[in-house]
Amino acid sequence: MSGLNEYQQPVGHALPAWQPRPRPQRRVLEGRFCRLEPLSDAHSADLWAAWNTAQDSRGWTYLSIGPFAEQQQFADFIASAAQSNDPLHFAVVDCQSGKAWGTLSLMRIDPANGVVEVGFVMYSPLLQRTVQATEAHYLLMKYAFDLGYRRYEWKCDSLNGPSRHAAIRLGFRYEGLFRQAVVYKQRTRDTAWFSILDSEWPLIQQAFESWLCVENMPDGVQKQGLAQIRESLSHHRPADSRNTLQVRALEEGDHAAWAVLWQGYLTFYNSQLSDEISQLTWRRMLDANEPMFALGAFDGQGKMVGFTHMVYHRGTWSAEDHCYLEDLFTAPESRGKGIGRALIEGVYQHAQAKSCQRVYWHTHETNAAGQALYDKLADKPGFIQYRKDLV
C-alpha cells in the first residue's frame, strides 16, 4: 500500500508502531506427519543414511555444498551447521519412523526489517515429494510469521526448475531475477526471488491447514491438491472475493489512484518514465478518439487495487481488430484474490463488445506465477517475440 506525500511523490505507508522482531530460536516445531528439531550431531547418521538412498549425486547440483564422498566429511558439516545461528538449521524428522530425512533453515535473518529467508533445503530422496516435505515448509513459515516477520523469502538458482515450481506450489510469489548474483561450484548463478508477505499469510496458512487435515488426507494421500485448495479459498473469501470487486473503465477522477499503481508497476519492472510520458499515456487512455483503453479493479470500499491497459489495432489476417493487453498490475497487498483474473476477463468483455477477433499479451519467461494464471485463461501459441528498439 502506498500514498502520495506533500510533493505528490508515491511513498510507502507509515509504520509508526513497528518494532524489530525477535530472533528465531532453537525449538521443536511439531506437525502431524513430521516435526522440526534443531539440528544436532544426533541427526548425522540418519541423514547420511537417507542421502545414501540416492542413485547418484544430482540432488546436490543446486546446493552450495556437497556432495560428500565420506561420512566423516558429512558429519563435520552437520556438526558445524548445528552450531550456526544464521543459518539456523532444523532437521526434518518423520513422525512415524523417528528418523531425520532432511534439513532446512532460516537464514539471512533480519529482525530490524522483519525479513527472513528459508534456505539450505536439503531434502534426501526419502523426503522429496512427500507430505512431510510440504508440512516442514508450513511449520517453518508459521514459526516465522508467528514471530511477526513481514516477509518470508525463497531464492534459488534460476535454472533449478523443481525449486521454482515448489515455491509457486507452496504459495510464494515470483518477484524477479538477480542476474549473475552468485558464483558457486565454479559456475555463475542467476538467482530467482520469491516471497510471501504477512498480508498473504492468512490465506496461505488456511490452505496448508485444509490440505493437511484428516478430511483431506486421512491416510497420508491427498484428496485435493494444495494449490487447488488455495485457489478455491481465494475465490471464496467474503471480504475480498470477486463478488465485491468491480472492474470498470477508468475515469478522470481515478488519476491519483492510477498514478500510485502506475509507479508501482514501473518500479516492479525497474523502469523509469518521464512525467510527460505518463501524463500522455493517461490522456490517451481517456481520449475517445484513441485506440488505447484502461480498466481498473476496485475493492468493496471503492479503492483501486489493480489496472490493465489495452491497445486495439488492425490485423492482416482478419477483418476484425485485435486487442493487445499491454499492461496488467495488481497492488502487492491485494494479490492472490482473483484480481488479475477479473481484469483479464474484463478485457475479454471489452474486446468482445468491439467485435475483436482475439486478445493477446506477452509475459516474461521467468514469470512462473503469471503463467500459472494465464495457462487457465488463454492458449499459448508458441511464438517467440523479437524486438528492436529504434529510439
C-alpha positions in Angstrom: 0.0 0.0 0.0 1.3 3.5 -0.8 0.2 7.1 -0.9 1.4 10.5 -2.1 3.5 12.8 0.1 3.2 16.6 0.0 5.3 16.7 -3.2 2.9 14.2 -4.9 5.6 11.5 -4.8 4.5 8.0 -4.1 5.7 6.7 -0.7 5.1 3.6 1.3 2.5 3.7 4.1 3.8 4.6 7.6 4.5 2.0 10.3 4.7 4.1 13.4 4.2 1.1 15.8 6.8 -1.1 14.1 9.4 -2.8 16.4 12.2 -5.2 15.4 11.1 -8.8 15.6 12.5 -11.5 18.0 15.2 -13.7 16.5 14.1 -17.3 15.8 15.3 -19.8 18.5 16.2 -23.4 18.5 13.0 -25.1 19.4 11.0 -28.2 18.3 8.1 -27.5 15.8 5.5 -30.2 15.9 3.4 -31.3 13.0 1.1 -34.1 12.1 3.4 -36.0 9.8 6.8 -34.6 10.8 8.5 -32.4 13.3 11.3 -29.9 13.0 14.1 -30.4 15.6 17.1 -28.1 16.0 19.9 -29.7 14.0 22.4 -31.6 16.1 25.1 -34.3 15.8 22.5 -36.8 16.8 20.8 -36.4 13.3 24.0 -37.0 11.4 23.8 -40.8 11.0 20.1 -40.7 9.9 20.7 -38.0 7.4 23.7 -39.8 5.9 21.7 -43.0 5.5 18.8 -41.0 4.0 21.1 -39.4 1.4 22.7 -42.7 0.6 19.4 -43.9 -0.8 20.1 -41.7 -3.8 21.2 -43.4 -7.0 23.5 -40.5 -7.9 24.6 -37.0 -6.8 22.1 -34.9 -8.8 20.4 -33.9 -5.5 23.4 -31.7 -4.7 23.7 -29.9 -8.0 21.9 -26.7 -6.9 23.2 -26.7 -3.3 26.2 -24.7 -2.4 27.7 -27.6 -0.5 28.1 -31.3 -1.2 28.2 -34.0 -2.4 30.1 -35.7 0.4 32.3 -38.6 -0.5 32.9 -39.7 3.1 30.6 -40.0 6.1 33.1 -38.1 8.3 33.0 -35.1 5.9 29.2 -35.1 6.1 29.3 -35.4 9.9 31.7 -32.5 10.1 29.4 -30.3 8.0 26.4 -31.3 10.2 28.4 -30.5 13.4 29.3 -27.1 12.0 25.8 -26.3 10.8 24.3 -27.3 14.2 26.4 -24.5 15.8 25.3 -21.8 13.4 22.8 -19.1 14.4 22.3 -17.8 10.8 21.6 -20.0 9.0 19.5 -21.6 11.8 19.2 -25.3 10.7 16.4 -27.7 11.6 16.2 -31.4 10.9 13.0 -32.8 9.3 12.1 -35.8 11.4 9.5 -38.3 10.2 7.0 -38.8 13.0 6.3 -42.5 12.2 9.9 -43.7 11.9 11.6 -41.1 14.2 14.3 -40.7 11.5 15.7 -37.5 10.2 15.2 -37.4 6.4 16.4 -33.9 5.5 17.1 -30.3 6.7 16.1 -26.8 6.1 16.9 -23.5 7.7 16.0 -19.9 8.5 18.7 -17.6 7.1 19.6 -14.0 6.3 17.6 -13.3 9.5 16.8 -9.5 9.6 14.8 -8.7 12.8 15.0 -4.9 12.2 13.1 -5.2 8.9 11.1 -8.3 9.7 12.6 -10.3 6.8 13.8 -13.9 6.8 14.6 -16.5 4.2 14.1 -20.2 4.0 17.3 -21.8 2.7 19.7 -24.8 2.8 16.7 -27.0 1.8 18.5 -30.4 1.8 15.8 -33.0 1.2 17.0 -36.6 0.7 15.2 -38.9 -1.7 13.2 -40.3 1.3 11.8 -36.8 1.9 11.3 -35.4 -1.6 7.7 -35.2 -2.9 6.2 -36.4 0.4 3.6 -34.8 2.7 6.4 -34.4 5.3 8.3 -32.3 2.8 5.4 -29.9 2.5 4.5 -29.9 6.1 8.1 -29.0 7.1 7.8 -25.8 5.0 4.5 -25.0 6.6 5.9 -25.4 10.1 8.9 -23.1 9.4 6.7 -20.5 7.7 4.2 -20.5 10.6 7.0 -20.1 13.1 8.4 -17.0 11.2 5.0 -15.3 10.8 4.0 -16.1 14.4 7.1 -14.1 15.4 5.8 -11.2 13.5 8.0 -11.3 10.4 6.6 -9.3 7.5 8.4 -11.1 4.6 9.4 -14.7 4.1 11.8 -15.3 1.1 12.7 -18.1 -1.1 15.7 -17.8 -3.5 17.1 -20.4 -5.9 19.2 -20.9 -9.0 17.0 -19.7 -11.8 17.8 -22.9 -13.7 16.5 -25.1 -10.8 13.1 -25.8 -12.2 11.9 -28.1 -9.4 12.7 -25.4 -6.8 10.9 -22.7 -8.8 7.8 -24.9 -9.2 7.9 -25.9 -5.5 8.0 -22.2 -4.5 4.9 -21.4 -6.6 3.1 -24.5 -5.3 3.8 -23.5 -1.7 2.2 -20.1 -2.3 5.3 -17.9 -2.9 5.1 -15.1 -5.5 7.8 -14.7 -8.1 9.5 -11.3 -7.8 12.2 -11.2 -10.4 15.7 -12.3 -11.5 19.0 -11.1 -10.0 21.5 -11.7 -12.8 25.0 -13.0 -12.1 24.2 -12.8 -8.4 26.3 -15.7 -7.1 29.3 -17.8 -8.0 29.2 -21.3 -6.6 30.8 -24.6 -7.5 32.9 -22.6 -10.1 29.9 -21.6 -12.1 27.7 -18.5 -12.3 24.2 -18.3 -10.9 21.2 -16.0 -11.8 19.0 -16.0 -8.7 15.2 -16.2 -8.8 13.5 -14.4 -5.9 10.2 -15.4 -4.4 8.4 -14.2 -1.3 5.3 -14.4 0.9 4.1 -11.3 2.8 2.4 -11.2 6.2 -0.7 -9.9 4.5 -0.8 -13.0 2.2 0.0 -15.5 5.0 -3.6 -15.9 6.5 -4.9 -17.4 3.2 -1.8 -19.5 2.6 -1.9 -20.8 6.2 -5.6 -21.7 5.8 -4.8 -23.6 2.6 -1.9 -25.5 4.3 -4.1 -26.5 7.3 -7.0 -27.5 5.0 -4.6 -29.6 2.9 -3.0 -31.3 6.0 -6.3 -32.0 7.8 -7.6 -35.5 8.3 -10.6 -34.9 6.0 -8.3 -34.1 3.0 -5.5 -36.5 3.9 -7.0 -39.4 6.0 -4.1 -41.8 5.3 -1.3 -39.5 4.0 -2.7 -39.3 0.5 -4.3 -36.1 -0.6 -7.8 -35.8 -2.0 -7.3 -32.3 -3.1 -4.0 -30.5 -4.1 -2.6 -27.6 -2.1 -2.6 -25.1 -5.0 -6.2 -26.1 -5.8 -7.3 -25.5 -2.2 -5.5 -22.2 -2.1 -7.1 -21.0 -5.3 -10.6 -22.1 -4.2 -10.1 -20.2 -0.9 -9.0 -17.1 -2.7 -12.2 -17.1 -4.7 -14.5 -17.5 -1.6 -13.1 -15.0 0.9 -16.1 -12.8 1.8 -14.2 -9.6 2.2 -12.0 -9.9 -0.9 -13.9 -12.2 -3.3 -14.7 -11.1 -6.8 -18.3 -10.7 -5.8 -17.2 -7.4 -4.1 -14.8 -6.5 -6.9 -15.8 -4.0 -9.6 -13.9 -3.8 -12.9 -14.7 -0.7 -14.9 -13.3 1.8 -17.3 -11.0 4.4 -15.7 -12.3 8.0 -15.4 -10.7 11.4 -14.9 -11.3 11.2 -11.1 -9.2 7.9 -10.9 -6.0 9.6 -11.9 -4.4 9.9 -8.4 -5.0 6.3 -7.6 -3.9 5.1 -11.0 -0.7 7.2 -10.7 0.3 5.4 -7.5 -0.2 2.0 -9.0 1.4 3.0 -12.3 4.6 4.0 -10.4 4.5 0.7 -8.6 4.2 -1.1 -11.9 7.2 0.8 -13.3 9.2 0.0 -10.1 8.4 -3.7 -10.4 10.0 -3.7 -13.9 12.9 -1.5 -12.8 11.8 1.1 -15.3 11.5 4.8 -15.4 9.3 7.1 -17.5 9.2 10.9 -17.6 6.1 12.6 -16.1 5.4 13.8 -19.6 5.1 10.3 -21.0 3.0 9.1 -18.0 0.6 12.0 -18.5 0.4 11.4 -22.2 -0.4 7.7 -21.6 -3.2 8.8 -19.2 -4.7 11.3 -21.6 -4.6 8.9 -24.5 -6.4 6.2 -22.5 -9.2 8.6 -21.7 -9.5 10.0 -25.2 -12.4 8.5 -27.1 -10.5 9.0 -30.4 -7.5 6.9 -29.3 -7.3 3.1 -29.6 -6.0 2.9 -26.1 -8.2 2.0 -23.1 -7.8 1.3 -19.4 -9.7 -0.7 -16.9 -9.4 -0.5 -13.1 -10.3 -3.1 -10.4 -11.9 -1.6 -7.3 -12.5 -3.4 -4.0 -15.6 -3.2 -1.8 -14.5 0.1 -0.3 -14.0 1.6 -3.8 -10.2 1.5 -3.6 -8.4 0.9 -6.9 -6.4 -2.3 -6.4 -5.3 -3.0 -10.0 -5.4 -1.9 -13.6 -5.0 -3.1 -17.1 -4.2 -1.2 -20.3 -5.1 -2.4 -23.8 -4.5 -1.2 -27.4 -6.7 -2.1 -30.3 -5.2 -2.4 -33.8 -5.8 -3.8 -37.3 -4.6 -7.2 -38.4 -3.5 -8.6 -41.8 -5.2 -12.0 -41.3 -8.7 -10.9 -40.4 -11.3 -8.2 -41.0 -11.8 -7.7 -37.2 -9.5 -5.8 -34.9 -7.1 -7.4 -32.4 -6.7 -6.3 -28.8 -3.2 -6.2 -27.3 -3.3 -6.4 -23.5 -0.2 -4.3 -22.8 -0.1 -3.7 -19.1 -1.5 -5.6 -16.1 -0.8 -4.8 -12.5 -2.3 -5.7 -9.1 -1.3 -3.9 -5.9 1.1 -6.1 -4.0 -1.1 -6.3 -0.8 -4.1 -7.4 -2.9 -2.5 -10.3 -4.8 -3.9 -13.8 -4.6 -7.5 -12.6 -4.5 -8.5 -13.2 -8.1 -7.9 -9.6 -9.3 -5.7 -10.5 -12.2 -8.2 -13.0 -13.4 -11.0 -10.4 -13.1 -9.1 -7.8 -15.0 -8.3 -10.2 -17.9 -11.9 -11.3 -18.0 -12.8 -7.6 -18.1 -10.5 -7.1 -21.1 -12.3 -10.1 -22.8 -15.7 -8.4 -22.3 -14.4 -5.1 -23.6 -12.9 -6.7 -26.7 -16.0 -8.7 -27.4 -18.1 -5.6 -27.3 -15.8 -4.2 -30.0 -16.2 -7.4 -32.1 -12.5 -8.2 -31.8 -11.1 -11.4 -33.2 -8.6 -12.0 -30.4 -7.0 -10.7 -27.2 -3.3 -11.4 -26.8 -0.4 -10.4 -24.5 3.2 -11.3 -23.6 4.9 -12.2 -20.3 8.5 -12.9 -19.4 9.6 -16.5 -19.5 10.5 -16.3 -15.8 7.1 -15.1 -14.7 6.0 -18.5 -13.3 3.2 -17.1 -11.1 1.7 -15.2 -14.0 1.9 -18.1 -16.4 0.1 -20.4 -13.9 -2.9 -18.0 -14.2 -2.6 -17.3 -17.9 -2.5 -21.0 -18.8 -6.0 -21.2 -17.3 -7.4 -18.2 -19.3 -5.8 -18.4 -22.7 -3.9 -20.6 -25.2 -0.1 -20.5 -25.6 0.6 -20.4 -29.4 4.3 -21.0 -29.1 5.5 -17.9 -31.0 8.7 -16.1 -29.8 8.8 -12.3 -29.7 11.7 -10.4 -31.4 12.2 -6.7 -30.7 14.4 -3.9 -31.9 14.2 -0.5 -30.2 14.6 2.3 -32.7 14.5 5.3 -30.3 
